[in-house]
């Protein structure tokens, strides 16, 4: 990125390797792959230590189910909660249907969590061995706890990918051409986001001039600006100093809200979940604290994040911030309530306590205290 006017001009492209205009290896996709891979390795380690009751040799089978739950739930959640128009959007290029155009982004973390709940229930039923007998059956809340311990890493990587893509923009701290704080970021993608800050008359003229220079005769008349501006961004991402110098005075400086959410949803939630996991506790306790911590972090950080442009409708459900909260914040409030309710329910039910990472297995203890620790972990 290039430092200018005491802020950063965002010049990172969304592709790691690009094959066509819309197809290639994207940072967004890599964030999902890395998140799932790390989660699988962590869960396998937990299983070998006796902290997860899924058989170690079936952990990656369980991971496939969880991946399916995240992807299907996340995509359906985004479409139904945020952009239902994708259901009737069709294009001549692969994958043709808007619902399947997942490479362009559009995943809802809340929907992904609902998908994970379904997948966790399937995993908790166990797996059939060669004789047809089910092995590894365990409480669904136990599986949910394991997911809560690994999910924040994927969530954090997803927010990092949002930052790289220049999407989910934050609030403006300085308009185009004005000095800005050192920590602010100028996202050129704002001119395609629907959240562009007002420009002066001379800035508008310069922006139109710059984009018109990159217009092609075959660009659709209605969407010519989007296509031409995409070429401007391509040159910026390729390292053009000329484009950076011309574009920088035309872009406002904003809160890097994606990084705020990386910290809150990824790092803080991960720390809280593993702190709770250190001691033996009933199934569901870790998952409950995940819901509470994630929900609070999402509510707080979205005060610096703008809602997606297609929420600017009329009425309670379609307005950008009903009662001062975005749709994501309202869903997160429900998550906090669900987490508190789950804590109450779990505390009142009789259930075996599960081991924590601070527990010591008898074989690891190497002394006479091993059996005592094991009995303590089982709540005896």
C-alpha positions in Angstrom: 0.0 0.0 0.0 1.1 3.6 -0.6 1.2 6.2 2.2 -0.2 9.5 1.1 -1.9 12.5 2.9 -1.1 10.7 6.2 -3.4 7.8 5.3 -3.0 4.6 3.3 -4.1 4.3 -0.3 -5.4 0.7 -0.6 -3.8 -0.9 -3.7 -4.0 -4.6 -3.0 -5.9 -6.7 -5.6 -8.4 -9.4 -4.7 -6.6 -12.1 -6.7 -3.5 -14.1 -5.8 -3.5 -15.6 -9.3 -5.9 -14.4 -12.0 -7.0 -16.4 -15.1 -9.9 -14.3 -16.4 -11.7 -11.1 -15.4 -13.8 -12.8 -12.8 -12.0 -16.2 -12.2 -8.8 -17.0 -10.4 -7.4 -17.8 -7.0 -8.6 -15.1 -4.6 -7.4 -14.1 -1.2 -11.0 -14.6 0.0 -11.0 -18.2 -1.0 -7.6 -18.8 0.5 -8.8 -17.4 3.8 -11.5 -20.1 3.9 -9.1 -22.8 2.9 -6.6 -21.7 5.5 -9.3 -21.4 8.2 -10.6 -24.9 7.5 -7.1 -26.5 7.4 -6.1 -24.9 10.7 -9.4 -25.9 12.3 -8.9 -29.5 11.1 -5.4 -29.7 12.5 -6.5 -28.2 15.8 -9.4 -30.6 16.1 -7.2 -33.5 15.3 -4.8 -32.5 18.1 -7.7 -32.1 20.5 -9.0 -35.6 19.5 -5.6 -37.3 20.1 -5.4 -35.6 23.5 -8.8 -36.8 24.5 -10.2 -33.3 24.5 -12.6 -34.1 21.6 -14.6 -37.3 21.5 -14.6 -37.6 17.7 -12.1 -40.5 16.8 -8.9 -38.9 15.5 -9.1 -40.9 12.3 -12.6 -39.4 11.6 -11.8 -35.8 12.4 -11.3 -34.8 8.7 -14.6 -36.6 7.9 -16.2 -34.4 10.5 -14.4 -31.4 9.0 -15.9 -32.0 5.6 -19.4 -31.9 7.1 -18.5 -28.7 8.9 -17.1 -27.1 5.7 -20.4 -27.9 4.0 -22.4 -26.4 6.8 -20.3 -23.2 6.7 -20.3 -22.7 3.0 -24.0 -23.7 2.4 -25.3 -21.9 5.5 -23.1 -18.8 4.9 -24.1 -18.4 1.3 -27.8 -19.1 1.9 -27.7 -16.7 4.9 -26.2 -14.0 2.8 -28.7 -14.4 0.0 -31.8 -14.6 2.2 -30.8 -12.1 4.8 -28.9 -9.6 2.8 -29.3 -9.9 -1.0 -32.3 -12.0 -2.1 -32.1 -10.5 -5.6 -29.3 -13.1 -6.3 -32.0 -15.8 -6.5 -33.2 -14.3 -9.8 -29.9 -13.0 -11.1 -28.5 -15.0 -14.0 -25.5 -14.3 -16.3 -24.2 -16.0 -19.4 -20.8 -16.8 -17.8 -20.1 -19.7 -15.4 -21.5 -20.3 -12.8 -24.5 -18.6 -14.4 -26.8 -18.3 -11.3 -26.3 -15.5 -8.7 -26.7 -17.9 -5.8 -23.6 -19.8 -7.0 -21.4 -16.8 -7.7 -19.6 -17.3 -4.5 -16.2 -16.3 -5.9 -17.3 -12.7 -5.9 -17.9 -12.7 -2.2 -21.1 -12.7 -0.3 -21.1 -15.0 2.8 -22.9 -14.3 6.0 -21.3 -15.3 9.3 -24.6 -15.7 11.0 -25.9 -18.0 8.3 -22.6 -20.0 8.4 -23.2 -20.5 12.2 -26.6 -21.9 11.5 -25.1 -24.3 9.0 -22.5 -25.3 11.5 -25.2 -26.2 14.1 -26.8 -28.6 11.6 -23.3 -30.1 10.8 -22.4 -30.4 14.5 -25.6 -32.4 15.1 -24.6 -34.8 12.2 -21.1 -35.2 13.6 -22.4 -35.9 17.1 -24.3 -38.9 15.8 -20.9 -40.7 15.3 -19.5 -42.5 12.3 -20.0 -46.1 11.1 -17.0 -48.4 11.2 -16.3 -51.3 9.0 -18.8 -53.5 10.9 -21.5 -50.9 10.6 -21.4 -49.9 14.3 -21.4 -46.2 15.1 -18.4 -44.9 16.9 -17.6 -41.5 18.3 -21.1 -40.5 19.2 -21.1 -37.5 21.6 -23.3 -34.7 22.8 -24.0 -32.1 20.0 -23.0 -29.3 22.4 -19.6 -30.9 22.8 -19.0 -30.7 19.0 -20.2 -27.1 19.1 -17.7 -26.3 21.8 -14.9 -27.7 19.6 -16.1 -25.6 16.7 -16.2 -22.5 18.9 -12.6 -23.1 19.8 -11.5 -23.1 16.1 -14.0 -20.9 14.3 -12.5 -17.5 15.4 -9.3 -18.2 13.4 -11.4 -18.6 10.2 -13.5 -15.6 11.1 -10.4 -13.5 11.6 -8.9 -14.6 8.3 -12.2 -13.8 6.6 -12.1 -10.3 8.0 -8.5 -9.9 6.7 -9.8 -11.0 3.3 -12.5 -8.4 3.5 -9.8 -5.8 4.1 -7.8 -7.0 1.1 -10.9 -6.9 -1.1 -11.7 -3.4 0.1 -15.2 -4.4 1.0 -17.4 -3.8 4.1 -16.2 -0.2 4.3 -15.9 1.8 7.5 -17.1 5.3 8.2 -15.4 8.3 6.6 -12.9 10.2 8.8 -11.6 12.6 6.1 -13.0 13.5 2.7 -11.1 13.1 -0.6 -8.2 15.5 -0.8 -8.2 16.2 3.0 -5.4 15.2 5.4 -6.3 12.2 7.4 -5.1 10.3 10.5 -2.2 7.9 9.9 -4.3 4.9 10.8 -7.0 5.7 8.2 -7.2 3.9 4.9 -8.3 5.2 1.5 -10.3 2.4 -0.3 -10.6 3.2 -4.1 -13.4 0.5 -4.1 -15.7 3.1 -2.5 -16.7 4.4 -5.9 -18.3 1.1 -6.7 -19.7 0.5 -3.2 -22.6 2.9 -3.0 -21.0 4.6 0.0 -18.7 7.0 -1.8 -18.3 10.3 0.0 -19.3 13.5 -1.8 -16.7 15.0 -4.1 -16.2 18.6 -5.1 -17.1 19.7 -8.7 -13.5 19.6 -9.8 -12.9 16.2 -8.2 -16.0 14.8 -10.0 -14.7 16.1 -13.3 -11.3 14.5 -12.7 -12.8 11.2 -11.7 -15.0 11.1 -14.8 -12.0 12.0 -16.9 -9.9 9.2 -15.4 -12.6 6.6 -15.8 -13.6 7.7 -19.3 -10.0 7.2 -20.5 -10.4 3.5 -19.6 -13.8 3.0 -21.3 -14.0 0.6 -24.1 -16.5 0.7 -27.0 -18.1 -2.6 -26.1 -18.9 -1.6 -22.5 -22.6 -1.7 -21.7 -24.0 1.8 -21.9 -25.8 1.6 -18.5 -22.8 0.1 -16.6 -19.9 1.6 -18.5 -18.5 3.4 -15.3 -18.3 0.1 -13.4 -16.5 -1.7 -16.2 -14.1 1.2 -16.9 -13.4 1.8 -13.2 -12.6 -1.8 -12.8 -9.8 -1.4 -15.3 -8.5 1.6 -13.3 -8.4 -0.6 -10.2 -6.6 -3.3 -12.2 -3.8 -0.9 -13.1 -3.6 0.3 -9.5 -3.3 -3.3 -8.3 -0.6 -3.9 -10.9 1.5 -1.1 -9.3 0.8 1.9 -11.6 2.2 5.0 -9.8 0.5 7.3 -12.2 -3.0 5.8 -11.4 -2.2 6.0 -7.7 -1.2 9.6 -7.9 -4.4 10.5 -9.9 -6.8 8.4 -7.8 -5.6 9.2 -4.3 -7.0 12.8 -4.1 -10.4 11.4 -5.3 -10.8 8.8 -2.4 -11.9 9.5 1.1 -10.1 8.1 4.2 -12.0 5.7 6.4 -11.9 3.6 9.5 -10.4 0.2 8.6 -13.4 -1.5 10.2 -12.5 -4.9 8.8 -9.4 -4.9 11.0 -11.4 -3.8 14.0 -13.6 -6.8 13.4 -10.6 -9.1 12.8 -9.5 -8.1 16.3 -12.9 -8.5 18.0 -14.3 -11.4 16.2 -11.1 -13.3 15.7 -8.5 -12.6 18.4 -10.7 -11.6 21.3 -13.2 -14.4 20.7 -10.4 -16.9 20.3 -8.8 -15.8 23.6 -12.1 -16.0 25.5 -13.0 -19.4 24.2 -9.7 -21.0 25.0 -9.7 -19.3 28.5 -13.0 -20.9 29.2 -11.8 -24.2 27.8 -8.9 -24.4 30.2 -10.9 -26.1 32.9 -13.4 -29.0 32.9 -16.9 -27.8 32.1 -20.2 -29.0 30.8 -20.8 -29.3 27.1 -22.1 -26.0 25.7 -20.3 -23.6 28.0 -17.5 -22.8 25.5 -20.1 -22.4 22.7 -22.2 -20.1 24.9 -19.3 -17.8 25.6 -18.4 -17.8 21.9 -21.9 -16.5 21.1 -21.7 -13.9 23.8 -18.2 -12.7 22.9 -18.7 -12.7 19.2 -22.0 -11.0 19.4 -20.8 -8.2 21.6 -17.7 -7.7 19.4 -19.9 -7.5 16.3 -22.3 -5.0 17.9 -19.5 -2.7 19.0 -17.3 -2.8 15.8 -20.3 -2.2 13.5 -20.6 1.3 14.8 -17.6 2.0 12.6 -18.7 -0.1 9.7 -21.2 0.9 7.1 -24.1 -1.4 6.1 -24.2 -2.8 2.6 -25.7 -0.4 0.1 -28.6 -2.6 -0.9 -30.1 -2.2 2.6 -31.0 1.4 2.0 -34.7 0.7 1.6 -37.8 1.7 3.5 -39.2 0.0 6.6 -37.8 -1.6 9.7 -36.1 -4.6 8.0 -34.9 -2.8 4.9 -33.6 0.4 6.4 -29.8 0.8 6.9 -29.9 1.1 10.7 -33.3 0.6 12.4 -33.2 2.0 15.9 -29.6 2.9 15.4 -28.4 -0.7 14.8 -27.5 -2.4 11.5 -29.0 -5.8 10.5 -25.7 -7.5 11.5 -25.9 -5.8 14.9 -29.5 -7.0 15.5 -28.6 -10.5 14.6 -25.6 -10.3 17.0 -27.9 -9.0 19.8 -29.9 -12.2 19.2 -26.6 -14.2 19.4 -25.8 -12.7 22.8 -29.2 -13.5 24.1 -28.9 -17.1 22.8 -25.5 -17.4 24.5 -26.8 -16.2 27.8 -29.8 -18.5 27.6 -27.6 -21.4 26.7 -25.4 -20.8 29.8 -28.5 -20.8 32.0 -29.8 -24.0 30.5 -26.4 -25.8 30.6 -25.8 -24.8 34.2 -29.1 -26.3 35.3 -28.8 -29.6 33.5 -27.0 -32.7 34.8 -24.2 -33.5 32.4 -20.7 -35.0 32.4 -17.9 -32.4 32.5 -15.6 -32.5 29.6 -11.8 -32.2 29.8 -10.1 -28.8 29.4 -6.7 -28.1 27.9 -5.3 -27.4 31.4 -6.2 -31.0 32.4 -3.4 -33.5 32.7 -3.8 -37.0 31.4 -2.5 -39.8 33.8 0.1 -40.9 31.1 1.3 -37.3 30.9 1.6 -36.7 34.6 4.2 -39.3 35.3 3.6 -39.3 39.0 1.1 -40.3 41.7 -1.1 -37.3 41.1 -2.3 -38.5 37.6 -5.3 -40.5 38.9 -6.4 -37.7 41.1 -6.3 -35.2 38.2 -8.3 -37.6 36.0 -11.0 -38.0 38.7 -11.1 -34.2 39.2 -11.6 -33.7 35.4 -14.6 -36.0 35.5 -16.2 -33.9 38.2 -15.7 -36.5 40.9 
